[in-house]
Amino acid sequence: MSIISDINNGLHDHELAAIISAAQSRNSLTPSPARNYTLVIGDRVVFNSHVSPKYMVGQQGTVVKVNRSTVKLKLDNQIGRFKCFGNTKAPLSIIDKISP
């Protein structure tokens, strides 16, 4: 049997909270699946659930510079601590490309 089957069969009910916590922690450490797109200047992007602070989730912007593992964005809405900045630098792991 696999651990998934064991969980589905109730063998680990007493430790479900710990299993969920461990899975979420592990998931945040593993790289996201390979992207099937590349970003170029002018692309529209949205902050995903991996961003912190969480009020940035769903905020959108336009790519103004592309680096190897980060991009610089011009945010649509200057929000929170980002009100003072012109362009915002973000790692690729916290943004998703918006389909045209």
QUIBEL-V276231 format. One record per backbone hydrogen bond with DSSP energy under -0.5 kcal/mol. CO is the residue of the C=O (numbers start at 0). NH is the residue of the N-H. E is the energy in kcal/mol with one decimal. If there is no record, write none. Layout:
BEGIN
co: <CO:CO>
nh: <NH:NH>
e: <E:E>
END
This chain:
BEGIN
co: <1:2:3:4:5:6:9:11:12:14:15:16:17:18:19:20:21:22:23:24:25:25:39:42:43:44:45:46:47:52:53:55:58:59:59:60:61:62:64:68:69:70:71:71:72:72:73:76:78:79:81:87:89:90:91:93:95>
nh: <5:6:7:8:10:9:12:14:15:18:19:20:21:22:23:24:25:26:27:28:28:29:42:62:97:60:95:57:50:55:56:58:46:75:76:44:73:41:71:91:66:89:63:64:74:87:61:78:81:82:84:72:70:93:94:47:45>
e: <-2.4:-2.5:-2.8:-2.0:-2.5:-1.7:-1.1:-1.9:-1.1:-2.1:-2.8:-2.3:-2.5:-2.5:-2.6:-2.4:-2.5:-2.5:-1.8:-0.8:-0.8:-1.3:-2.3:-2.7:-3.0:-2.1:-2.5:-2.5:-1.6:-2.0:-1.7:-2.4:-2.4:-2.6:-0.5:-2.5:-2.6:-2.7:-2.6:-2.0:-2.8:-2.8:-3.2:-1.3:-0.7:-2.8:-2.1:-0.7:-2.2:-1.6:-0.8:-3.1:-2.5:-1.6:-1.2:-2.3:-2.5>
END
